[in-house]
Amino acid sequence: MSRSYSSILTIAAGMLAAGVMAASDAGAQTAYRPGAHSYRVDQSIDARQTVQGQTVETKASNVQLLSLSLALASEGLQFSLVMDSASTSVVGAPPAQQEQANSAMRELKGKGVTGTVTPQGKAVQLQASDSGASSAQMLNVARGFLPKLPAGGLKAGASWNDSVTSNFNNNGIDGRTTVVSTHAVAGDTTIAGQPAWHITQKGAVRMSGTGVSQGAEVSLNGTGTVSGDAYVSKDGVYLGGDQSLTQSMTINVPAMGLAIPLEQKVTTRIRRTTGS
């Protein structure tokens, strides 16, 4: 049973990580340029939990391909984000647990979010393709996929703070994650031949949730840290970034008298693959 809880949170953290990095409140220029872009997201997740003195380690890797479209609208920009494909591999997991992870990723394929964002990338009105749990995850990712551009534009040496809260649901566990971050412009650079701003992120993470899993009431609480780098071209195109997220959590199962410590490290790499 304990191995299944690791799987549940591994999937949750994988989806969370993409949202956390994308939610960084940063930007280059004062507006995003309309266009269509494709991105590849690579994640690796290392989890370790201890139950009654026995330590279990799980390693997972995810690959997600996303399509983003921005178009001029009467107010702001028309926004569309679609999951073209998603796959995962869990090392050291039994076949049933691997299939659980694969099923969650298969449900993401084709899920999309449409709506309107400001020229600076802040969500105004977004709607998922349906009301399913996987679409709710996509909605969280979409709300923060574009780094938000500051009203005054970006300049060397600038720094700012933000707080981002997102919700998740996995296998009956409803949770909330809050990330409080400090961002700074480290300088300019060149990404794939394009002049770009390099923005750094350092922050603290809090995560909590409750629900019923496998017929038992479960709660979780945790803290962590996040650090990362994001890149936005000087003509207003999001180019991707890198992030490292570490978390220490406790999963409580009162009916079994269990308090399971779980440590996770999630590394994420986002890169723009094509675009106009």
N, C-alpha and C positions, 0 to 999 in steps of 0.2 A: 504493500500500500504506500509505503513511504516513497518508493521510486516514482510512483505516479504523481505525487505532489511536486517532485522535482521537475517532471515533464511539464506539468501545468504552468509552473512559474517560468520555466525556460521559454515556452512559447510566448507568455505574457511579456517577459523582458525583451525578447527579440522584437516584438512589435513596438514596445515602449521605446526602445533605443532609437529607432528611426525617428519617432515623433519627438523625442527629447532633443536630438541634434538639430532637427529641422526647425524647432521652435525657438532657436536662438534669435534674439531681437537685434539683428544687425543688418547692415546693407551697404551697398555702394551706389552712388548717384542718389537722386531723390525719387526715382520712379523705375519700375520694371519695364523692360521693352517687350511688346507683344511678340509672340512667336510660339513655335512648337518644339519641344525638347524631350529627349529620352534619357533616363537615368538607370544606372545599375547600382543596387545596394547589396554589399557583401557584409555579412555579420558572422562573428564567431562568438559562441557562448560557452563559458566554462562554469559549471555549477558543482558545489560540494556541500553535502548535507550529512549530518551525523544523527543516527537514531540508536538509542540504547548502546552507545559505545561503538557502533559500526559506522564507518564512513563510506559513503557512496559518491563517486564522481561521475558526472555526465558531461560530455562535450557535444556541442551541436554547431552546425553551420547552416546559414540561410542565404539564398540568393533571390533577390526580387528585382524585376524589371518594371519600371514605371514610365508612363507617358504623361507629360504635362503640356497643357495648351493655355496660352494667354491671348486674349483678343480685346481690342478696344470696345468699350461699351459706353452707353450714354452717361453712366456714372461709374468710374473705376474701370476694372478689367473683368471680362468674362473668364472664369477659371474652370479648368477640367483636369482631374488627376485620375488615371486609370491604372490598375494593377494588371499588367500584361501577362506576367507569370510569376510564380513563387514556388520555391522548392526548399526542402530541408533534409539534413542528415543528422541523426542522433547516434553518437558512438557510445557503445556500452549499454544500450537500452534493449530490453526484450522486444520481440517482434510486435506485440500489441502496443507498446509505447511508441515505437517507431511509426506504426500506422496511425496512431492518434495524432502525432505531429504532422505526418504527411496529409492527413485529412484536413487539418486546420489550414494548411498552406493551400491545398487544392480549392478550398472554399473562397480564398482570396482572389483567385484568378477571375478577371473580368469585372471585379468590383470597382465602382467608380464614384467620384464625388464631383458635382458641378455646382456652380454658383457665381458669386461676385466677390472680388477682393478689391481693396483700394490700390492705387498705383504703387503704394509702398508695401503691398503684400499682406496687409491685415485683412482677415476674413470679415466680410460684411454679412453675407448670407450663403450658407453652403448646405447642400442636401445630398445624402447618400443614395445609391441606386436602389436600396431596399432597407428593411428594418432589421435585418439579421445581425448577429453578433459580429461577424467578419466585416460587415459594412460599417458597423459602429467603430471598429478598429481603424478602418480606412478613413473615417471622418476625423478621428483624432489626428491621424498622420497628415491629412490634407490641411487641417486648420493651421498647422505649423510648418508645412513643407518648405515654404519660402521664408528665408530670413527676413524679418521686418526691417524696412529702411527707416532710419530716423528722419524726422521732418526737415532738419537742416542739412541733410546729406552726410557723407562720411569724410573724415579727414584724419591724417596721421596723428596718433596720440590720443584720439578720442576714446572714452570709456563710458560705460553705462551699466545699469543693473536692471534685471527683470525677474518676474515670477510667473511661472507657467504651470497650470494645473490641468491634468487630463484624466479621464476615466477609462477603465478597462473592465472587461468581463471575459473570464475564461473558465469553462467547465463549472459554472455555477458560482464562481467567486467574483463578486463585484468589488472593485477597488479604485482607489484614487492615488495619483502620484503628483507631487508638487516639487518643482525644481526652481530653486532660487539661484540665479547666475549673475556673474560679473563678466561683461564683454569688453574687449579692447581691440583697437586697430593696431596690429603689430607692424603694419607697413604695407607697401605694395609689392606685387610679385607678378609672375607670368605663369599662367596655367594653360597648357595646350596651345601655346602661342598667343594667348590673349592677356593683355594687361588686366590685373585684378587686384582687389583689396584682400588682405589676409586678416581675418578676424578671429581672435582667440576667445575661448569660453572656459570659465572655472565656476563650479557651482556645487550646491548641496542638494541632496535628494531625500525626500520622505515618501514612504509608500505604505498604504494600509488597505485592508480589504476583509470582507466577511462573506460567508455563503455556505452552501451545502455541496459537498463533493463526495461522490461514492456513498451517499446516504448518511454522511457524518457532517456535523457542523464544523466549519473551519474558519479560523481567522489568521491574518498575517499582519505583521508590523515590521518596518525596516527603515534603515537609513543608508545613505551612500554618498558618493562623490561623482562628479562628472567633469571631464575636461575635453576640449576639442578645438578644432580649427575649421573655419568655413571660408569659402572663396566666392566672391561675386565679381564678375567682370566690370570694368569701368564704363561699359555701355549698358549695364543693367540686366545681366543674365546670371542666374544662379549656376555655379559650376560644380558644386558639391562640397564635400568636407570629410573630416575624420573625427571620430569620437571614441573615448574610453569611459565606460560606466562601471563602477563597482558598487555592490550592494551587500549588506549584511541583514538578513531577515530571520524572523522566527515564525514558524508555522505552528499554530496551536490547534490540537485536536482534542477537546475536553473529554469526549466520550471514551477515548483511548488513553487518557492521561498523558498525552504526548506534547512536548514542546520541542519542535524540530528546528535546529539552527541550519540556515542555508546561506551560503556565500556564493555570489555570482560576479563574474566579470564579463562584460559584453563590449566587444570592439566592433565598430561600424565604419564602413568606408562607402561614401556616395560619390559617384562620378557621372558627369554628363557624358553620354555616349554619342548622341547626334542632336542637331538642333538647327533652327533657322535664325 
